[in-house]
Amino acid sequence: MPPVNESVWLTKERGIVVASDFGCDYFVVQTNRGYTVLRNWGGISPFSGSTIYGDLSNWGVKTLYNRSEGRLINADVRDFWLGYFQAMDQVQWSCGNGFSSKKAG
């Protein structure tokens, strides 16, 4: 895999993963505009606390930069600009009550 060009990615929207669970493909990212619900699109979901860069405020499958882990990931933006509890409700509905809803940070 070619090296990631950080100078391009660091100009994009930034978010912090606040909820992620290995038993579910969905995860939640906090941005300056609210919370974004994403579904992992192949590969491994990012860990809670990871810093993510990319287009987090538009629907659809996106390539994102997980700076904390130094890799690109693909994820489907399911919803954005939500409140914390709205985002967690969506993920729990999609994943079941087993999803960890503990707020990070």
BAFI-3210 file (N, C-alpha, C; in Angstrom, 3 decimals, decimal comma, padded with zeros to 6 digits):
// residues 105
n [1|2|3|4|5|6|7|8|9|10|11|12|13|14|15|16|17|18|19|20|21|22|23|24|25|26|27|28|29|30|31|32|33|34|35|36|37|38|39|40|41|42|43|44|45|46|47|48|49|50|51|52|53|54|55|56|57|58|59|60|61|62|63|64|65|66|67|68|69|70|71|72|73|74|75|76|77|78|79|80|81|82|83|84|85|86|87|88|89|90|91|92|93|94|95|96|97|98|99|100|101|102|103|104|105]
n.u [000,844|000,577|002,209|000,376|-000,720|-000,516|-000,745|-002,837|-005,056|-005,275|-006,475|-009,118|-012,417|-012,425|-012,714|-013,490|-013,520|-016,075|-017,560|-017,316|-017,483|-016,436|-018,266|-020,053|-020,679|-021,051|-020,102|-019,477|-018,694|-017,466|-017,829|-017,114|-019,607|-021,452|-022,561|-021,613|-022,874|-021,506|-020,992|-018,868|-017,112|-016,020|-012,982|-011,436|-013,117|-012,484|-010,766|-012,206|-011,584|-009,871|-008,564|-010,141|-010,132|-011,809|-014,648|-017,160|-019,697|-021,595|-023,798|-023,132|-020,692|-017,412|-013,887|-011,776|-009,350|-007,683|-005,980|-004,857|-004,262|-002,845|-003,826|-005,911|-009,455|-012,612|-015,905|-019,445|-021,301|-023,959|-025,646|-025,571|-024,509|-025,866|-027,255|-025,634|-027,134|-029,045|-027,415|-026,329|-028,687|-029,405|-027,284|-027,529|-030,032|-029,440|-027,472|-028,304|-028,943|-026,544|-024,475|-021,856|-022,539|-021,146|-019,917|-017,078|-014,130]
n.v [-001,173|002,228|005,083|007,298|010,497|012,900|015,694|016,289|014,960|016,131|018,552|018,092|017,397|016,751|014,187|012,387|009,066|007,946|005,808|002,401|-000,984|-004,302|-006,262|-005,243|-003,550|-000,839|002,508|005,492|008,884|011,864|015,142|018,624|019,545|017,881|014,500|011,691|008,841|005,869|003,082|000,403|-000,479|-003,009|-004,442|-003,433|-001,914|001,353|002,009|003,146|006,512|006,992|009,252|010,603|011,580|013,177|013,185|013,688|014,635|014,069|011,840|008,399|006,044|006,407|007,085|007,278|008,770|007,240|008,586|007,944|005,244|005,210|004,554|004,093|003,884|002,445|003,570|003,768|006,592|006,989|008,758|012,169|015,103|014,771|014,609|013,288|011,180|010,606|009,563|007,303|005,857|005,175|003,471|001,451|000,466|-000,621|-002,499|-003,900|-004,384|-005,074|-003,430|-001,358|001,434|003,259|006,446|007,813|009,526]
n.w [000,000|-000,866|000,714|002,922|002,021|004,104|004,015|002,319|003,497|006,065|005,636|005,508|006,960|010,471|012,915|015,968|016,990|018,965|019,717|019,230|018,325|018,290|017,693|015,917|012,832|012,782|013,739|015,709|015,188|016,536|015,456|014,687|014,110|015,205|015,724|013,764|012,158|011,063|008,857|008,790|005,886|004,846|005,980|009,096|011,797|013,165|016,294|019,412|020,232|018,136|015,662|012,903|009,488|006,775|004,527|006,414|006,560|004,606|002,923|002,023|000,652|001,677|001,451|004,139|006,322|008,839|011,140|013,587|013,410|011,125|008,522|005,595|005,484|004,519|004,663|005,137|005,288|007,271|008,644|009,838|011,734|014,130|017,499|020,442|021,739|019,779|017,747|019,065|019,543|016,896|016,194|018,129|017,426|014,935|015,586|017,780|021,305|022,439|021,749|022,818|024,664|026,072|026,654|025,218|026,418]
ca.u [000,000|001,394|002,101|-000,723|-000,302|-001,217|-001,005|-004,167|-006,085|-005,418|-007,304|-010,514|-013,126|-011,806|-013,612|-012,949|-014,414|-016,535|-018,188|-016,968|-017,635|-016,031|-019,416|-020,954|-019,990|-021,334|-019,358|-019,908|-017,604|-017,838|-017,230|-017,461|-021,017|-022,300|-022,119|-021,820|-022,994|-020,894|-020,930|-017,622|-017,315|-014,892|-011,854|-011,629|-013,601|-011,488|-010,917|-012,663|-010,489|-009,120|-008,828|-010,515|-010,254|-012,487|-015,964|-018,014|-020,973|-022,362|-024,122|-022,514|-019,441|-016,281|-012,577|-011,414|-008,007|-007,588|-004,624|-004,348|-003,748|-002,025|-004,335|-007,174|-010,570|-013,826|-017,084|-020,677|-021,881|-025,394|-026,315|-024,590|-024,976|-026,809|-026,885|-025,009|-028,105|-029,621|-026,444|-026,258|-029,942|-029,330|-026,340|-028,108|-031,118|-028,817|-026,592|-028,873|-028,621|-025,222|-023,477|-021,383|-022,961|-020,361|-019,355|-015,625|-013,609]
ca.v [000,000|003,454|005,907|008,248|011,890|013,595|017,096|016,347|014,504|017,010|019,702|017,646|017,398|015,911|013,635|011,423|007,924|007,923|004,511|001,369|-002,291|-005,338|-007,100|-004,490|-002,794|000,591|003,266|006,879|009,847|013,218|016,208|019,966|019,807|016,875|013,107|011,001|007,384|005,242|001,621|-000,096|-001,006|-003,903|-004,123|-003,370|-000,626|002,046|001,930|004,353|007,441|007,241|010,486|010,290|012,729|012,887|013,784|013,103|015,350|013,734|010,420|007,553|005,338|007,328|006,686|008,151|008,552|006,988|009,060|007,247|003,935|005,405|003,800|004,498|002,962|002,737|003,537|004,333|007,597|006,704|009,979|013,110|016,284|014,284|014,676|012,048|010,115|010,226|008,700|006,021|005,144|004,589|002,352|000,365|-000,130|-001,406|-003,548|-004,580|-003,793|-005,480|-002,421|-000,580|002,824|004,091|007,612|007,943|010,853]
ca.w [000,000|-000,904|001,921|002,955|001,904|005,178|003,706|001,705|004,435|007,222|005,262|005,493|008,241|011,502|013,919|016,929|017,192|020,361|019,994|018,263|018,963|017,340|017,356|015,059|011,779|012,909|014,735|015,832|015,184|016,942|014,645|015,170|013,804|015,852|015,646|012,496|012,243|009,905|008,815|008,225|004,540|004,621|006,847|010,543|012,299|013,990|017,743|020,105|020,469|016,899|014,939|011,527|008,584|005,519|004,305|007,448|006,575|003,405|002,871|001,026|000,949|001,613|001,935|005,251|006,847|010,275|011,443|014,773|013,013|009,935|007,372|004,988|005,701|003,773|005,527|004,603|006,187|007,356|009,086|010,361|012,467|015,137|018,900|020,904|021,995|018,486|017,073|019,777|019,277|015,557|016,208|018,923|016,642|013,866|016,105|018,932|022,605|022,880|021,399|023,963|024,522|026,977|025,981|025,381|026,697]
c.u [000,894|001,230|000,961|-000,152|-001,085|-001,551|-002,370|-005,237|-006,319|-006,174|-008,794|-011,119|-012,511|-012,864|-012,885|-013,976|-014,779|-017,211|-017,855|-016,999|-017,301|-017,180|-020,376|-020,148|-020,173|-020,429|-019,788|-018,681|-018,150|-017,084|-017,588|-018,940|-021,971|-021,709|-022,524|-021,867|-022,457|-020,992|-019,637|-017,911|-016,122|-013,726|-012,275|-012,112|-012,519|-011,793|-011,507|-011,446|-009,669|-009,536|-009,007|-010,610|-010,960|-013,810|-016,964|-019,395|-021,751|-022,602|-023,300|-021,205|-018,275|-014,990|-012,177|-010,000|-008,070|-006,156|-004,026|-003,713|-002,940|-002,501|-005,627|-008,215|-011,724|-015,003|-018,241|-021,235|-023,392|-026,209|-025,271|-025,293|-026,038|-026,343|-026,323|-026,028|-028,837|-028,701|-026,387|-027,531|-029,913|-028,424|-026,919|-029,257|-030,535|-028,062|-027,212|-028,367|-027,247|-024,142|-023,133|-021,739|-022,232|-019,699|-017,863|-015,270|-014,081]
c.v [001,242|004,265|006,912|009,661|012,708|015,037|017,278|016,024|015,474|018,300|019,363|017,681|016,376|015,423|012,642|010,306|007,864|006,611|003,551|000,040|-003,364|-006,242|-006,450|-003,691|-001,297|001,227|004,730|007,777|011,212|014,213|017,556|020,276|018,839|015,494|012,495|009,501|006,802|003,724|001,236|-000,769|-001,877|-003,501|-004,062|-001,986|000,023|001,889|003,225|005,210|007,751|008,559|010,148|011,593|012,293|013,615|013,111|013,742|015,202|012,236|009,703|006,938|006,282|006,596|007,734|007,811|008,404|007,345|008,314|005,908|004,003|004,660|004,409|003,434|003,382|002,592|004,216|005,306|007,416|007,915|010,881|014,293|015,909|014,670|013,325|010,917|009,685|009,248|007,328|005,203|004,474|003,362|001,179|-000,302|-001,040|-002,615|-004,369|-003,966|-004,168|-004,446|-001,596|000,888|003,744|005,228|007,714|009,369|011,380]
c.w [000,000|000,376|001,792|002,885|002,925|004,828|003,047|002,745|005,586|006,905|005,319|006,902|009,198|012,471|014,811|017,102|018,673|020,717|018,861|019,002|017,933|016,918|016,382|014,048|011,897|013,959|014,660|015,958|015,601|016,077|015,272|014,986|014,481|015,667|014,315|012,752|010,942|010,009|008,115|006,885|004,168|005,504|008,311|010,933|013,147|015,478|018,288|020,437|019,226|016,271|013,463|010,733|007,311|005,429|005,236|007,499|005,270|003,375|001,815|001,486|000,691|001,985|002,965|005,702|008,353|010,676|012,628|014,421|011,723|008,710|006,848|005,274|004,797|004,721|004,819|005,636|006,146|007,789|009,735|011,003|013,500|016,535|019,314|021,050|020,728|017,758|017,737|019,576|017,911|015,535|016,997|018,184|015,574|014,390|017,221|020,218|023,120|022,583|022,611|023,754|025,492|026,218|026,284|025,745|027,933]
res [m|p|p|v|n|e|s|v|w|l|t|k|e|r|g|i|v|v|a|s|d|f|g|c|d|y|f|v|v|q|t|n|r|g|y|t|v|l|r|n|w|g|g|i|s|p|f|s|g|s|t|i|y|g|d|l|s|n|w|g|v|k|t|l|y|n|r|s|e|g|r|l|i|n|a|d|v|r|d|f|w|l|g|y|f|q|a|m|d|q|v|q|w|s|c|g|n|g|f|s|s|k|k|a|g]
***
